[in-house]
Amino acid sequence: MTPAWKKFAEWAHKDAFEPDQIAGRVVPALEETWRDEGCGEVARAIRAILGDAQQTDMFGQNKSVELEAARRDLSAGYPMRRLVVDHVIQSVSNGKLGIDAVNDGVENALRDRAARGPRQVEEHYLRKQSPETTATRVRNRMEEAVASAPIAGLARRLSGLDAAAAQPHLIKQQGIDDGVRLP
């Protein structure tokens, strides 16, 4: 597990962190996976293959052969890259074109990877001989965080649809009044 995913799991484990704080750890974990596997290169290559949606529509070009080659050449040995290519191919087969297909594929790949993380953490807890209730509680808190995380916005930025917007930043707790919220 990478450092960002470990921090996400640690925050989900500790009751001191509120659900919105835990949700703030989802985007950094996904970005770290994206960066570590070089998925930006794959997204750029797929954008180049698919080109402009209007041009593809006018000339009716079938890009499936080129996408299959990209699957083989660009994603070997990189699970996240493979997810991106697979989901873009699925988006194209569902009728999406150009950058819309890339964005849809990237978003679905990020959601897919984010859904796998809590299950991996749960498995890790169970292997460490942790009580099943603890493993389930941590997984549930992580799944709730994933459900409320701004994955669509992250996908738009990573697929090149939106310019690099300001990253959501975590607010550092400075004093005693900034601690855990009381009921």
C-alpha positions in Angstrom: 0.0 0.0 0.0 1.3 3.4 -0.9 1.7 6.2 1.7 -1.4 8.1 0.7 -3.5 4.9 0.9 -2.0 4.1 4.3 -2.9 7.5 5.6 -6.5 7.1 4.2 -6.8 3.8 6.0 -5.3 5.2 9.2 -7.8 8.1 9.2 -10.6 5.7 8.6 -9.4 3.5 11.5 -9.3 6.4 14.0 -12.6 7.6 15.4 -11.2 11.1 15.9 -11.6 11.8 12.2 -14.9 13.0 10.9 -16.3 11.5 7.7 -15.6 14.6 5.7 -12.0 14.6 6.9 -11.6 11.0 5.8 -13.2 11.8 2.4 -10.4 14.4 2.0 -7.9 11.6 1.9 -9.5 9.9 -1.2 -8.3 12.3 -3.8 -4.6 12.3 -2.7 -4.6 8.5 -2.6 -6.0 8.3 -6.2 -3.7 11.0 -7.4 -0.7 9.1 -5.9 -1.7 5.9 -7.7 -2.3 7.9 -11.0 1.2 9.5 -10.7 3.0 6.4 -9.6 1.7 4.4 -12.6 2.2 7.2 -15.1 -1.4 7.3 -16.1 -1.1 10.8 -17.5 0.9 9.4 -20.4 -1.9 6.9 -21.1 -4.6 9.6 -21.0 -2.6 11.8 -23.4 -2.1 8.9 -25.8 -5.8 8.0 -25.7 -6.8 11.6 -26.3 -4.5 11.6 -29.3 -6.1 8.4 -30.6 -9.6 9.6 -30.2 -9.0 13.1 -31.3 -11.8 15.6 -31.6 -15.3 14.2 -31.1 -16.7 16.3 -34.0 -14.0 15.1 -36.4 -14.5 11.5 -35.4 -18.3 11.9 -35.9 -17.9 13.5 -39.4 -15.6 10.8 -40.7 -17.0 7.9 -38.8 -13.5 6.5 -38.0 -13.4 3.3 -35.9 -10.7 3.7 -33.3 -11.1 0.2 -31.6 -8.0 -1.2 -33.3 -5.8 1.6 -32.0 -7.3 1.4 -28.6 -6.7 -2.3 -28.4 -3.0 -1.6 -29.4 -2.9 1.0 -26.6 -4.2 -1.5 -24.1 -1.5 -3.9 -25.1 1.4 -1.4 -25.4 0.7 1.2 -22.7 -0.8 -0.7 -19.9 1.3 -3.9 -19.5 2.2 -4.3 -15.9 0.3 -1.3 -14.6 -3.2 -2.1 -13.1 -4.4 1.5 -13.0 -3.3 2.1 -16.6 -5.2 -1.0 -17.6 -8.3 0.2 -15.8 -8.1 3.5 -17.7 -7.8 1.9 -21.1 -10.5 -0.7 -20.4 -12.9 2.0 -19.2 -12.2 4.3 -22.1 -12.8 1.4 -24.5 -16.1 0.7 -22.7 -17.1 4.4 -23.0 -16.4 4.4 -26.7 -18.4 1.2 -27.2 -21.3 3.0 -25.3 -21.2 5.8 -27.9 -19.0 8.4 -26.2 -16.6 10.3 -28.5 -13.4 12.2 -28.1 -12.5 13.9 -24.8 -15.9 12.8 -23.4 -15.0 9.2 -23.7 -11.6 9.9 -22.1 -13.2 11.7 -19.2 -15.9 9.0 -18.7 -13.2 6.3 -18.8 -10.9 8.1 -16.4 -13.8 8.7 -14.0 -14.9 5.1 -14.1 -11.3 3.9 -13.6 -10.8 6.2 -10.6 -14.1 5.0 -9.1 -13.1 1.4 -9.7 -9.7 1.8 -8.1 -11.3 3.7 -5.2 -13.8 0.9 -4.6 -11.0 -1.7 -4.5 -9.0 0.2 -1.8 -11.4 -0.4 1.1 -11.6 -4.1 0.3 -7.8 -4.4 0.2 -7.6 -2.6 3.6 -10.2 -4.9 5.1 -8.3 -8.0 3.8 -5.1 -6.6 5.4 -6.8 -6.1 8.7 -8.2 -9.6 8.6 -4.7 -11.1 7.8 -3.3 -9.2 10.8 -5.7 -11.1 13.0 -7.7 -8.0 13.8 -11.3 -8.5 15.0 -13.7 -8.8 12.1 -15.7 -5.9 13.5 -12.7 -3.6 13.3 -12.0 -4.6 9.7 -15.6 -4.1 8.7 -15.9 -0.7 10.5 -12.7 0.6 8.7 -13.9 -0.7 5.3 -17.4 0.9 5.8 -15.9 4.3 6.8 -13.6 4.2 3.8 -16.5 3.3 1.5 -18.5 6.2 2.8 -15.6 8.5 2.2 -15.2 7.3 -1.4 -18.9 7.8 -2.0 -18.7 11.5 -0.9 -15.3 12.2 -2.5 -15.1 14.6 -5.5 -14.0 11.9 -8.0 -15.8 13.5 -11.0 -13.8 16.7 -10.6 -10.6 14.8 -10.2 -11.4 12.9 -13.4 -12.1 16.1 -15.3 -8.7 17.5 -14.2 -6.7 14.3 -14.9 -8.3 13.7 -18.3 -7.4 17.2 -19.4 -11.0 18.5 -19.6 -10.4 21.1 -16.8 -7.3 23.1 -16.2 -5.4 22.2 -13.1 -7.7 23.7 -10.6 -6.7 24.5 -7.0 -6.3 21.2 -5.1 -8.6 20.8 -2.2 -6.3 21.2 0.8 -6.7 19.8 4.3 -6.9 22.2 7.1 -4.3 21.6 9.8 -5.6 21.5 13.3 -3.8 24.3 15.2 -5.3 24.5 18.7 -7.4 22.8 21.3 -10.6 24.3 19.8 -9.8 22.7 16.4 -10.0 19.2 17.8 -12.6 16.6 17.5 -16.2 17.9 17.2 -18.3 17.0 20.2 -21.9 16.0 20.0 
